[in-house]
Amino acid sequence: MTEILIRDAQLALTMDDQARELAGCDIRLRDGVIAEIGQGLRSSGQVILASKCLVTPGLVNTHHHLYQTLTRAVPGGQDALLFGWLQTLYPIWAGFGPEEMFTSAQIGLAELMLSGCTMSSDHLYLYPNGSRLEDTIHAAGELGIRFHPTRGAMSIGESDGGLPPDSLVEREQAILEDCIRVIDAFHDPREGAMVRVGVAPCSPFSVSRELMRDAALLARDKGVMMHTHLAENDEDIAYSLEKFGCRPGQYAEDLGWVGDDVWHAHCVKLDGQEIDLFARTKTGVAHCPCSNCRLGSGIAPVRQMRDQGVKIGYGVDGSASNDSGNLAAEARQAMLMQRVANGADAMSAREALYIGTRGGAEVLGRDECGQIAVGKRADLALWDMSTIEAAGSWDPAALLLAGPMKVKHLLVEGRHVVKDGQITTIDLEKAIVKQNQLAHSLREKI
């Protein structure tokens, strides 16, 4: 039996059904689960003194492309819209291999963890030079983060009217066969699982209608979740209307891509009918505000989606279109953008943090995560409220207004993976050196 006691937290934002905010509370973690919440608790195990800390559920990242952490701020793609940005970066990504995938995932996940993230999805949709999904799974395993990788794919290359170069697309039968392989090898359906695998054709403009349909059938046969990009910007809508004769929401519905086992990234350009469709079918959305700003895609209708009951979480998206992987900063950006679009009272700091914790867990189908309650998984973030960022703050619960944006302690499944602001599970300095070496080699090739 392993036990950790978080003692005398300044404040705990539980995100539970009663939205409790508990001052001066203790939280006992035992064998990966929250075992007890109260005051004056005692323990013979490890004790974390939290009198100057805000405690929240760990943040949940619902959309990422971890491999892109090797291609931040690439010249030629810094000021482009989505399609032009992709065409700039595809040739660089074609030079990746297993080492690049593993190291970039390490860096991307470590960056997330330092920003309070205890669970992350990933959308890996290209596999050059022998790369495989497990390159990222092994990286997550070493770091100790809860991981939801998705087996993405592209099958329509330039010669067939698609965006990606032909060297980065795969045969559709091979894609489906590898989906089965990685699900059978790595997917864990049990409560508290550290790894769950999803099926994720990249986008309507990089795979065929047949692959979208077959991937949905496969995912449901295997009992795994489904993920793709949808309605990201005006170019995306125009492509759907021209190629499919309908808007993205109808295309998704026609092919079985709505339901409580589906979540779509971006959804910046959903209209009212599509929002209603997602609400009725319990389809989830990964909102990626920083990437949407960087690529000029627009402001997603998050207020409208929330008001109609659509499940929403945050995604940092890839670090080639965000350049950062700070999930707390992503939540703050989401809050500010909704205020720009809808007024200063459009989204409170508490609601924005709820979306980043319990909201994200709901999108990924992980109801045992995302809240501080007895019986839920011991995934917690402790934020030091004695730092300069929070100095003078009257309300520690307003974390996204006054900071800090990096955690002091992070626990995943009751394991202390960030301690005093430092990753405990890998040699991060060594990983950073390796990452920069690999980035330099890619630049030399280009």
C-alpha positions as CSV (number, residue, x, y, z in Angstrom):
1,M,0.0,0.0,0.0
2,T,1.3,3.4,-1.0
3,E,0.0,6.6,0.7
4,I,0.5,10.3,0.4
5,L,-1.2,12.9,2.6
6,I,-1.7,16.4,1.3
7,R,-2.0,18.4,4.5
8,D,-3.8,21.7,5.2
9,A,-4.3,22.9,1.6
10,Q,-5.0,26.6,1.5
11,L,-7.9,25.8,-0.9
12,A,-9.0,22.8,-2.9
13,L,-11.2,23.3,-5.9
14,T,-12.8,20.0,-6.1
15,M,-14.8,20.3,-9.4
16,D,-17.2,17.7,-7.9
17,D,-20.9,17.7,-8.4
18,Q,-21.4,20.2,-5.6
19,A,-18.6,22.5,-6.9
20,R,-17.1,22.5,-3.4
21,E,-14.2,24.8,-2.5
22,L,-12.5,23.5,0.7
23,A,-10.2,25.6,2.8
24,G,-7.7,24.1,5.1
25,C,-8.4,20.5,4.0
26,D,-6.4,17.4,4.0
27,I,-6.5,14.9,1.1
28,R,-5.4,11.3,1.6
29,L,-4.2,9.4,-1.6
30,R,-3.9,5.6,-1.3
31,D,-3.0,3.2,-4.1
32,G,-3.7,5.6,-6.9
33,V,-7.1,6.7,-5.6
34,I,-8.4,9.6,-3.4
35,A,-9.2,7.7,-0.2
36,E,-10.3,10.5,2.2
37,I,-10.9,14.2,2.4
38,G,-11.1,16.0,5.7
39,Q,-9.3,18.0,8.3
40,G,-6.7,16.9,10.9
41,L,-5.9,13.7,9.0
42,R,-2.7,11.9,10.0
43,S,-0.4,9.6,8.0
44,S,2.8,7.5,8.5
45,G,3.5,7.9,4.7
46,Q,4.7,10.8,2.7
47,V,3.2,14.2,3.7
48,I,3.0,17.2,1.4
49,L,2.6,20.5,3.3
50,A,0.1,22.5,1.3
51,S,-0.8,25.5,3.5
52,K,0.4,27.9,0.8
53,C,-1.0,25.9,-2.1
54,L,-4.2,25.8,-4.2
55,V,-5.1,22.2,-5.1
56,T,-7.0,21.4,-8.2
57,P,-7.7,18.2,-10.2
58,G,-4.9,17.7,-12.8
59,L,-5.5,19.4,-16.1
60,V,-6.5,17.3,-19.1
61,N,-5.2,17.9,-22.6
62,T,-7.6,16.7,-25.3
63,H,-5.6,17.4,-28.4
64,H,-1.9,17.4,-29.3
65,H,0.5,16.5,-32.0
66,L,3.5,15.7,-29.8
67,Y,5.9,15.1,-32.7
68,Q,5.6,18.8,-33.6
69,T,7.5,19.8,-30.5
70,L,10.6,19.5,-32.7
71,T,9.4,22.1,-35.1
72,R,8.5,25.2,-33.1
73,A,8.7,28.6,-34.8
74,V,9.8,27.2,-38.2
75,P,10.4,30.0,-40.7
76,G,8.0,30.0,-43.6
77,G,5.2,28.7,-41.4
78,Q,5.2,31.4,-38.8
79,D,2.7,33.6,-40.7
80,A,0.7,31.2,-42.8
81,L,-2.9,30.0,-42.7
82,L,-3.6,26.3,-41.9
83,F,-3.2,24.8,-45.4
84,G,-0.1,26.9,-46.3
85,W,1.4,26.1,-42.8
86,L,0.9,22.4,-43.4
87,Q,2.5,22.5,-46.8
88,T,5.6,24.2,-45.3
89,L,6.0,21.6,-42.6
90,Y,5.1,18.3,-44.3
91,P,8.5,18.0,-46.0
92,I,10.3,18.6,-42.6
93,W,8.1,16.0,-40.8
94,A,8.9,13.5,-43.6
95,G,12.5,13.4,-42.1
96,F,11.3,12.1,-38.7
97,G,12.0,8.6,-37.4
98,P,11.4,6.7,-34.1
99,E,14.0,8.7,-32.2
100,E,12.5,12.1,-33.2
101,M,9.0,10.8,-32.2
102,F,10.1,9.5,-28.8
103,T,12.2,12.6,-27.8
104,S,9.7,15.1,-29.0
105,A,7.0,13.3,-27.1
106,Q,9.1,13.4,-24.0
107,I,9.6,17.1,-24.2
108,G,6.0,17.9,-25.1
109,L,4.6,15.8,-22.3
110,A,7.1,17.1,-19.7
111,E,6.1,20.7,-20.7
112,L,2.4,19.8,-20.2
113,M,3.1,18.2,-16.8
114,L,4.9,21.3,-15.6
115,S,1.8,23.3,-16.5
116,G,-0.4,21.0,-14.3
117,C,-1.5,18.4,-16.8
118,T,-2.0,14.8,-15.5
119,M,-3.6,13.3,-18.6
120,S,-3.0,14.0,-22.3
121,S,-4.2,12.7,-25.6
122,D,-2.1,12.7,-28.7
123,H,-3.0,12.6,-32.4
124,L,-0.1,11.0,-34.4
125,Y,-1.1,10.8,-38.0
126,L,2.2,10.3,-39.9
127,Y,4.7,7.5,-39.5
128,P,7.8,8.2,-41.6
129,N,10.9,6.0,-41.6
130,G,9.7,3.3,-39.3
131,S,8.0,5.5,-36.7
132,R,5.2,3.8,-34.7
133,L,2.6,4.9,-32.2
134,E,4.4,3.1,-29.4
135,D,7.3,5.6,-29.8
136,T,5.1,8.1,-28.0
137,I,3.5,5.5,-25.6
138,H,7.0,4.5,-24.3
139,A,7.8,8.2,-23.7
140,A,4.6,8.7,-21.7
141,G,5.3,5.6,-19.7
142,E,8.7,6.9,-18.6
143,L,7.3,10.2,-17.6
144,G,4.4,8.8,-15.7
145,I,1.6,10.8,-17.3
146,R,-1.9,9.3,-18.0
147,F,-1.9,8.9,-21.8
148,H,-4.6,8.6,-24.5
149,P,-2.7,8.3,-27.9
150,T,-4.7,8.0,-31.1
151,R,-3.6,6.1,-34.2
152,G,-4.0,8.8,-36.8
153,A,-3.6,8.4,-40.5
154,M,-3.4,10.2,-43.9
155,S,-4.3,8.3,-47.1
156,I,-4.9,11.0,-49.8
157,G,-1.6,12.5,-51.1
158,E,-0.9,15.3,-53.5
159,S,-1.2,13.1,-56.5
160,D,-4.8,12.3,-55.6
161,G,-5.8,15.9,-54.8
162,G,-4.9,15.9,-51.1
163,L,-2.6,18.2,-49.1
164,P,0.2,15.9,-47.8
165,P,3.1,14.7,-50.0
166,D,2.6,11.1,-51.2
167,S,5.6,10.0,-49.1
168,L,3.6,10.6,-45.9
169,V,0.4,8.8,-46.8
170,E,-0.4,5.1,-46.2
171,R,-2.5,2.4,-47.7
172,E,-5.9,2.3,-46.1
173,Q,-5.9,-1.4,-45.4
174,A,-2.5,-1.1,-43.7
175,I,-3.8,1.8,-41.6
176,L,-6.7,-0.3,-40.4
177,E,-4.5,-3.3,-39.7
178,D,-2.1,-1.2,-37.6
179,C,-5.0,0.3,-35.7
180,I,-6.0,-3.2,-34.6
181,R,-2.3,-4.0,-33.7
182,V,-1.9,-1.0,-31.4
183,I,-5.3,-1.4,-29.8
184,D,-4.6,-5.1,-29.0
185,A,-1.1,-4.3,-27.7
186,F,-1.7,-1.2,-25.7
187,H,-5.3,-0.3,-25.0
188,D,-6.4,-0.8,-21.4
189,P,-10.2,-0.4,-20.9
190,R,-10.1,-0.7,-17.1
191,E,-10.9,2.1,-14.8
192,G,-7.8,3.9,-13.8
193,A,-5.9,2.8,-17.0
194,M,-2.7,4.7,-17.7
195,V,-3.0,4.1,-21.5
196,R,-6.0,4.0,-23.7
197,V,-5.7,4.0,-27.5
198,G,-8.1,5.8,-30.0
199,V,-8.6,5.7,-33.7
200,A,-8.1,9.0,-35.5
201,P,-8.0,9.6,-39.3
202,C,-6.3,13.0,-39.6
203,S,-9.0,15.1,-41.3
204,P,-11.7,15.0,-44.0
205,F,-9.1,16.5,-46.4
206,S,-6.4,13.9,-45.9
207,V,-8.4,10.6,-45.9
208,S,-11.2,9.1,-48.0
209,R,-14.8,8.8,-47.1
210,E,-14.3,5.1,-47.0
211,L,-11.5,5.2,-44.4
212,M,-13.6,7.5,-42.2
213,R,-16.5,5.1,-42.3
214,D,-14.3,2.0,-41.8
215,A,-12.3,3.6,-39.0
216,A,-15.6,4.3,-37.1
217,L,-16.8,0.7,-37.6
218,L,-13.4,-0.6,-36.3
219,A,-13.3,1.7,-33.3
220,R,-16.8,0.7,-32.2
221,D,-16.1,-3.0,-32.7
222,K,-13.0,-2.6,-30.5
223,G,-14.7,-0.3,-28.0
224,V,-12.3,2.6,-28.3
225,M,-12.8,6.3,-28.9
226,M,-12.6,8.2,-32.2
227,H,-10.9,11.5,-32.9
228,T,-10.3,13.8,-35.9
229,H,-10.0,17.5,-36.9
230,L,-13.2,19.2,-38.0
231,A,-14.4,22.7,-39.1
232,E,-11.1,24.3,-38.2
233,N,-11.2,27.4,-40.4
234,D,-12.9,28.9,-43.5
235,E,-10.7,26.8,-45.9
236,D,-11.9,23.7,-44.1
237,I,-15.5,24.6,-44.6
238,A,-15.0,25.5,-48.3
239,Y,-13.2,22.2,-48.9
240,S,-16.1,20.3,-47.3
241,L,-18.7,22.1,-49.4
242,E,-16.8,21.7,-52.6
243,K,-15.7,18.0,-52.2
244,F,-18.6,16.6,-50.2
245,G,-21.5,18.9,-51.0
246,C,-22.2,19.5,-47.3
247,R,-20.9,21.1,-44.1
248,P,-18.5,19.3,-41.9
249,G,-21.1,18.4,-39.3
250,Q,-23.3,16.7,-41.8
251,Y,-20.3,14.9,-43.2
252,A,-19.4,13.6,-39.8
253,E,-22.9,12.5,-39.0
254,D,-23.3,10.7,-42.3
255,L,-20.2,8.6,-41.6
256,G,-20.9,7.7,-38.0
257,W,-18.6,10.3,-36.5
258,V,-20.9,11.7,-33.8
259,G,-21.6,10.1,-30.4
260,D,-20.3,10.0,-26.8
261,D,-17.3,8.0,-28.1
262,V,-16.2,10.8,-30.5
263,W,-14.4,14.0,-30.0
264,H,-13.4,16.5,-32.7
265,A,-10.5,19.0,-32.6
266,H,-11.1,22.8,-33.2
267,C,-14.7,23.1,-34.4
268,V,-14.0,26.9,-34.8
269,K,-16.6,27.2,-37.6
270,L,-19.5,25.1,-36.3
271,D,-22.9,26.7,-37.0
272,G,-26.0,26.5,-34.9
273,Q,-27.3,23.3,-36.4
274,E,-23.9,21.6,-35.9
275,I,-23.7,22.7,-32.3
276,D,-27.2,21.3,-31.7
277,L,-26.1,18.0,-33.4
278,F,-23.1,17.7,-31.1
279,A,-25.2,18.5,-28.0
280,R,-27.8,15.9,-28.9
281,T,-25.3,13.2,-29.7
282,K,-23.0,13.9,-26.7
283,T,-20.1,14.5,-29.2
284,G,-17.0,16.1,-27.6
285,V,-14.9,19.1,-28.7
286,A,-11.2,19.8,-28.1
287,H,-10.9,23.6,-28.1
288,C,-7.4,24.9,-29.1
289,P,-7.5,28.7,-28.7
290,C,-3.8,29.5,-29.0
291,S,-3.4,27.5,-32.2
292,N,-6.6,29.0,-33.6
293,C,-5.1,32.5,-32.9
294,R,-1.7,31.6,-34.3
295,L,-3.2,30.3,-37.6
296,G,-5.8,33.0,-37.8
297,S,-8.6,30.4,-37.8
298,G,-11.0,32.4,-35.6
299,I,-12.7,32.2,-32.2
300,A,-14.6,28.9,-31.6
301,P,-18.2,29.4,-30.3
302,V,-17.4,27.9,-26.9
303,R,-20.0,30.0,-25.0
304,Q,-22.8,28.7,-27.3
305,M,-21.5,25.2,-27.2
306,R,-21.4,25.2,-23.4
307,D,-24.8,26.8,-23.1
308,Q,-26.3,24.0,-25.3
309,G,-24.5,21.2,-23.3
310,V,-21.7,20.2,-25.7
311,K,-18.8,18.5,-23.9
312,I,-15.7,20.6,-24.2
313,G,-12.0,20.3,-23.1
314,Y,-8.9,22.1,-24.1
315,G,-6.1,21.1,-26.4
316,V,-2.7,22.8,-26.7
317,D,-2.5,21.4,-30.3
318,G,0.9,20.8,-31.8
319,S,3.8,23.0,-30.9
320,A,4.3,23.9,-34.5
321,S,1.0,25.8,-34.5
322,N,1.0,26.9,-30.8
323,D,4.8,27.0,-30.1
324,S,3.9,26.4,-26.4
325,G,2.5,23.4,-24.5
326,N,1.3,25.1,-21.4
327,L,-2.2,23.9,-20.6
328,A,-2.9,26.4,-17.9
329,A,-2.0,29.2,-20.3
330,E,-4.3,27.6,-22.9
331,A,-7.2,27.7,-20.4
332,R,-6.5,31.4,-19.7
333,Q,-6.5,32.1,-23.4
334,A,-9.8,30.4,-23.9
335,M,-11.4,32.5,-21.1
336,L,-10.0,35.7,-22.6
337,M,-11.1,34.9,-26.1
338,Q,-14.7,34.2,-25.1
339,R,-14.7,37.5,-23.3
340,V,-13.5,39.3,-26.4
341,A,-16.2,37.6,-28.5
342,N,-19.1,37.8,-26.0
343,G,-18.3,40.3,-23.2
344,A,-16.4,40.4,-19.9
345,D,-18.9,38.2,-18.2
346,A,-18.9,35.5,-20.8
347,M,-16.6,33.1,-19.0
348,S,-15.4,33.1,-15.4
349,A,-12.0,31.9,-14.2
350,R,-13.7,29.0,-12.4
351,E,-15.7,27.9,-15.5
352,A,-12.5,28.1,-17.6
353,L,-10.7,25.9,-15.1
354,Y,-13.6,23.4,-14.9
355,I,-13.3,23.0,-18.7
356,G,-9.6,22.2,-18.3
357,T,-10.1,19.6,-15.6
358,R,-13.4,17.8,-15.4
359,G,-14.5,19.0,-18.8
360,G,-11.4,17.4,-20.5
361,A,-11.9,14.2,-18.5
362,E,-15.5,13.9,-19.7
363,V,-14.4,14.5,-23.3
364,L,-12.0,11.6,-23.1
365,G,-14.5,9.3,-21.4
366,R,-12.6,9.3,-18.1
367,D,-15.3,10.0,-15.5
368,E,-13.0,8.6,-12.8
369,C,-10.6,11.6,-13.4
370,G,-11.0,15.4,-13.4
371,Q,-12.3,16.0,-9.9
372,I,-11.3,15.8,-6.2
373,A,-13.7,13.3,-4.6
374,V,-13.4,10.1,-2.7
375,G,-13.0,7.2,-5.1
376,K,-11.7,9.2,-8.0
377,R,-8.1,8.8,-9.3
378,A,-5.3,10.6,-7.5
379,D,-4.4,13.0,-10.2
380,L,-3.8,16.4,-8.6
381,A,-2.0,19.7,-9.2
382,L,-0.7,21.8,-6.4
383,W,-0.1,25.5,-7.3
384,D,2.2,27.6,-5.0
385,M,0.2,30.7,-4.2
386,S,3.2,32.4,-2.4
387,T,5.0,33.2,-5.7
388,I,5.2,36.6,-7.3
389,E,2.5,35.8,-9.9
390,A,-0.2,35.4,-7.1
391,A,1.2,38.1,-4.8
392,G,-1.7,40.4,-3.9
393,S,-4.4,38.1,-5.3
394,W,-7.6,38.2,-3.2
395,D,-9.0,34.9,-4.7
396,P,-6.7,31.9,-5.1
397,A,-9.5,30.1,-7.0
398,A,-9.1,32.7,-9.8
399,L,-5.9,30.9,-10.8
400,L,-6.4,31.8,-14.5
401,L,-6.5,35.5,-13.7
402,A,-3.5,35.8,-11.4
403,G,-1.4,32.7,-11.8
404,P,0.9,30.9,-11.3
405,M,0.9,29.0,-14.7
406,K,3.3,26.3,-13.5
407,V,2.8,23.7,-10.8
408,K,4.8,23.2,-7.6
409,H,3.7,19.5,-7.3
410,L,1.9,17.1,-9.6
411,L,0.6,13.7,-8.8
412,V,-0.6,11.1,-11.3
413,E,-2.2,7.9,-10.0
414,G,-0.9,9.0,-6.6
415,R,2.7,9.1,-7.9
416,H,4.7,12.3,-7.3
417,V,5.9,13.1,-10.9
418,V,6.6,16.9,-10.4
419,K,8.2,17.9,-7.1
420,D,9.1,21.5,-6.3
421,G,8.6,22.4,-9.9
422,Q,10.9,19.7,-11.2
423,I,10.1,16.5,-13.2
424,T,11.1,13.6,-11.0
425,T,10.8,10.7,-13.5
426,I,13.3,11.5,-16.3
427,D,16.5,13.5,-16.7
428,L,14.8,16.5,-18.4
429,E,18.0,18.4,-19.0
430,K,19.4,15.5,-21.0
431,A,16.2,15.2,-23.0
432,I,16.3,18.9,-23.8
433,V,19.8,18.6,-25.1
434,K,18.8,15.6,-27.3
435,Q,15.7,17.5,-28.6
436,N,17.9,20.5,-29.7
437,Q,20.4,18.2,-31.4
438,L,17.6,16.5,-33.4
439,A,16.1,19.9,-34.3
440,H,19.5,21.1,-35.5
441,S,19.9,17.9,-37.7
442,L,16.5,18.5,-39.2
443,R,17.4,22.1,-40.1
444,E,20.6,20.9,-41.7
445,K,18.7,18.5,-43.9
446,I,16.3,21.2,-45.1
